[in-house]
Amino acid sequence: MTTQAPRPGPADPASADPGVGTGTGTDRTDGAGDTADGAASGGGWSGLPAPAAAYVAAMNAGDPDAIAACVTADFRNEHASAHGGGCVGRAAYRERLPGFLAAFPGLRYSPDPDQAPVAAGGRVAMPYLMTAALPAGPLRLRGLWLLTLRDGRVAARLDYWDSGAVPQ
């Protein structure tokens, strides 16, 4: 069964600012396990499978240990963008997280207001808006995570994002 999260509407406080809000979705399941509502995952996300919601919440909290705890030991992190770099394994990913988080002060992933996440089985497509406060000025870029879930964690993340939006 495929689950598509509701898109923010005029009555949804998250629609005014995609980086703010508690979400309005109800708990759902997509066949991959439990889901979390937007309040649990923060930033207006709703209808996500629990492992995806935990992962985005940990990213938004900026806690390397919490982020790493959301992925499998054999986690595969891939980037389809020219300036991205991937890695394999939770330990390698954890090692890189402090540098990534430091490079993007105030990092926040919010739902893309024009696209809703879609979950089917153990896979989730999550369109996002990434914001951060860079020294050169505010960063706002669109991207898409394709997550593979296994055993209650994120086993793989393929990240499509606009690397041209990030000052080099």
BELSUL-V219163 format. One record per backbone hydrogen bond with DSSP energy under -1.0 kcal/mol. NH is the residue of the N-H (numbers start at 1). CO is the residue of the C=O. If there is no record, write none. Layout:
nh:NH co:CO
nh:NH co:CO
This chain:
nh:3 co:119
nh:5 co:117
nh:12 co:9
nh:15 co:12
nh:20 co:17
nh:36 co:48
nh:41 co:37
nh:42 co:38
nh:45 co:42
nh:50 co:34
nh:53 co:49
nh:54 co:50
nh:55 co:51
nh:56 co:52
nh:57 co:53
nh:58 co:54
nh:59 co:55
nh:60 co:56
nh:61 co:57
nh:62 co:58
nh:63 co:58
nh:67 co:63
nh:68 co:64
nh:69 co:65
nh:70 co:67
nh:71 co:68
nh:72 co:154
nh:75 co:72
nh:76 co:155
nh:77 co:87
nh:78 co:157
nh:80 co:159
nh:84 co:81
nh:87 co:77
nh:89 co:75
nh:90 co:73
nh:93 co:89
nh:94 co:90
nh:95 co:91
nh:96 co:92
nh:97 co:93
nh:100 co:96
nh:101 co:97
nh:102 co:98
nh:103 co:99
nh:107 co:104
nh:108 co:131
nh:110 co:129
nh:112 co:127
nh:115 co:112
nh:118 co:125
nh:119 co:3
nh:120 co:123
nh:121 co:30
nh:123 co:120
nh:124 co:147
nh:125 co:118
nh:126 co:145
nh:128 co:143
nh:129 co:110
nh:130 co:141
nh:131 co:108
nh:132 co:139
nh:133 co:105
nh:134 co:137
nh:137 co:134
nh:139 co:132
nh:141 co:130
nh:143 co:128
nh:144 co:160
nh:145 co:126
nh:146 co:158
nh:147 co:124
nh:148 co:156
nh:149 co:122
nh:150 co:153
nh:153 co:150
nh:154 co:70
nh:155 co:148
nh:156 co:148
nh:157 co:76
nh:158 co:146
nh:159 co:78
nh:160 co:144
nh:162 co:142
nh:163 co:161
nh:165 co:162
nh:166 co:163
